[in-house]
Amino acid sequence: MTRRSGRTAAILLALSLAAAACGDDTTTTTAASGTTGAATTTAAGTALTGQITVSGSSTVEPITARVAEAFDDANPDVRISVDGPGTSDGFVLFCNGETDISDASRAIKDAEVEACAANGIEVIEIKVAIDGLSVLTSQANTGASCLDFGDLYALLGSESVGFDNWSDANALAGELAAAGLGASHAPYPDAPLVITAPGEESGTFDSFIELVLAGVAEGRGTDENPRIDYVASPNDNVIIEGIAGNDTSLGWVGYAFFVENRDVVKALEVDGGDGCVAPTPETIASFEYPISRPLFIYVNKGAAEANPAVAAFVDFYMGEAGLAAVDDAGYVRLTDEEWGFWTANWQSRTVGKVD
């Protein structure tokens, strides 16, 4: 049974989000959360009104939805919609001017910045949290406990098409280790390999390629994309269900989705070259966990200037409500210094990617 929504637009009172299925529909925030703030008024002193539309990453969505719920409590005349079709699909909507804010589990790509600019949209980047991509299997799987990047490539990479059993990857893992592309934790168990993981519309898909597969693929001269013969879904609950429902499964999701479902799935330790490390708030924050990554929101500068509700919402996000939402969603806070930097980046309305 899964307990983290990756698509629901609002966090319902008393954590009813826990019971929500992760779907592609968008709803409008209606109920109060435990984090409240003073009502915002316009320059004329009137109550804030309007519409705010947020889309993008299903990983970041639980943070933004919590902030939206708290903002709605203080500003009931502002309608906020939040959904999570995936980072890449979210940027398409954002660069077409269909959303005000885009949640992202990876940094915006140069081509996406250019697509936005072609439509007159200036992008403000804000980092909001740190996540650790969690490599998961079923609680019932006792045959694997730690994998390195070579192992993950051998099991999940483009050369693994047709590997239906974990042990099918043993020979490839040996080749990778011999070439210095992994330490190899083979031999793998003689057990069915059932993979459920994010699809290409997901920033979590892109991050896994960048952080895990790309280096090995470059060394092999092969396609850096994962194998094509797995169950791909933009729906994090579907991924969790697939992993939990098969005893010798394999897949990956954001850390918060693992935490919310750790009674039915387990996270494998990952060896980035310095030994096996489990994902925890401490190892993710320190980047000791080798597949840690930042999470972002992107704001349409023009929308923030034209719609006082958008600017007020982002101000609210960069206050205590945002920090509380990061904690409550199960991700890791930025340091005070980093949070201050990104708050200043927003307040100065600095446009473009921050390298």
C-alpha positions, -999 to +999 in steps of 0.1 A: +000+000+000+015+033-010+012+064+010+028+093-009+009+111-036+029+122-066+001+139-085-025+152-061-025+190-061-032+197-024-022+183+009-054+176+027-061+182+063-047+156+088-024+142+061-051+127+039-025+130+012-013+098+026-043+080+012-044+097-022-034+079-053-009+095-076-028+106-108-025+131-135-055+153-126-051+188-112-072+201-083-073+233-065-062+238-029-092+240-006-082+230+029-059+243+056-026+227+066-007+230+099+016+258+085-001+292+085+009+327+078-005+362+078-028+371+049-012+390+021-026+422+008-019+442-024-002+475-025-037+491-024-044+473+009-070+449-005-070+411+000-049+391-025-069+374-053-061+356-085-049+323-099-015+306-096-007+276-118+022+252-109+032+221-128+062+199-133+081+174-112+062+148-092+092+147-068+089+184-060+051+185-060+047+173-024+068+203-012+049+228-034+015+214-025+022+218+012+033+254+006+002+260-015-020+246+012-005+269+039-007+299+015-043+291+008-051+290+044-040+326+047-052+338+013-085+320+006-093+342-024-063+329-044-068+297-063-037+276-067-034+245-088-005+221-085+001+190-105+031+167-114+032+153-149+070+153-147+098+178-150+103+178-188+065+180-195+063+207-169+089+228-187+070+224-220+039+240-203+060+266-185+079+277-217+045+279-235+033+303-209+007+279-195+020+279-160+035+305-136+059+282-117+076+249-128+087+223-102+118+205-113+139+176-100+168+187-122+182+220-134+166+235-165+184+226-197+199+253-220+174+243-247+145+248-223+158+282-214+160+290-251+124+277-257+112+299-229+131+329-242+116+324-277+082+329-261+093+359-241+095+341-208+123+350-184+132+323-160+141+328-123+158+297-108+154+288-071+168+257-054+145+246-026+158+212-013+181+182-017+169+147-027+187+114-028+176+091-057+168+059-039+175+026-056+148+002-044+138-034-043+112-054-024+115-060+013+116-097+004+147-094-017+177-107+004+200-112-026+211-076-030+222-050-005+246-027-023+252-018-059+277+005-076+273+025-108+287-004-128+262-028-113+234-004-120+245-001-156+248-038-160+212-043-147+196-012-160+217+002-189+212+001-226+232-031-230+209-049-206+179-053-229+166-088-226+181-095-191+151-111-174+171-125-145+195-107-122+222-133-130+219-124-167+240-093-159+269-112-143+290-113-175+285-077-183+293-067-148+326-086-150+335-068-183+328-034-166+349-043-136+378-054-158+376-021-177+376-001-145+340+010-149+328-005-116+339-026-087+310-051-093+289-067-066+282-097-089+274-125-089+238-114-087+210-137-075+194-162-098+161-146-096+136-127-119+146-091-126+114-070-127+121-033-132+096-005-126+110+030-128+104+066-140+098+073-177+115+099-199+091+127-190+105+126-155+133+146-141+141+116-119+148+097-152+171+124-164+189+126-131+195+089-130+211+090-164+233+120-155+244+108-121+246+070-126+245+057-162+262+084-183+297+079-171+297+042-176+280+045-210+307+070-221+334+045-211+316+018-231+308+041-261+271+031-257+237+049-254+235+065-220+197+060-217+184+031-197+172-002-212+139+002-230+123-030-218+111-020-183+078-008-169+081+030-171+057+053-154+054+090-145+034+080-115+055+074-084+029+053-067+028+030-097+065+026-094+063+018-057+035-007-063+055-024-090+086-026-068+067-038-037+047-063-057+076-083-071+100-101-046+132-095-067+123-061-082+145-031-090+137+006-096+144+041-084+124+071-070+130+102-050+139+098-013+106+110+001+087+082-018+110+056-003+105+070+032+068+070+029+068+033+018+097+018+036+075-009+051+070-024+017+102-015-002+139-012+009+166+011-004+198-005-015+231+011-005+250+027-034+288+027-038+300+057-057+336+047-052+341+053-015+321+024-002+285+015+002+263+043+016+226+042+025+204+072+017+196+091+049+190+128+056+226+132+068+243+114+038+220+132+013+227+166+028+265+160+028+264+145-007+282+115+008+253+095-007+265+094-043+232+101-061+221+131-042+206+160-063+191+194-058+154+202-063+142+234-079+113+257-087+114+280-117+094+312-117+081+331-148+094+366-140+067+383-161+040+363-143+054+374-109+054+411-121+019+409-136+002+388-109+008+399-073-004+365-061+025+348-078+051+370-062+034+367-028+033+329-031+070+327-039+078+351-011+058+327+012+076+297-003+110+312+006+100+317+042+093+293+071+065+277+051+089+264+025+114+250+050+086+233+069+072+218+037+106+204+028+108+187+062+072+174+061+076+161+025+106+140+036+134+158+018+165+176+031+168+213+038+195+235+022+220+250+046+211+284+060+237+300+037+223+283+006+187+292+016+198+328+020+215+328-014+184+315-032+161+338-013+183+367-024+183+354-060+145+355-060+143+389-043+166+404-069+146+387-096+178+374-112+171+358-145+187+327-159+204+295-147+228+299-117+258+278-123 
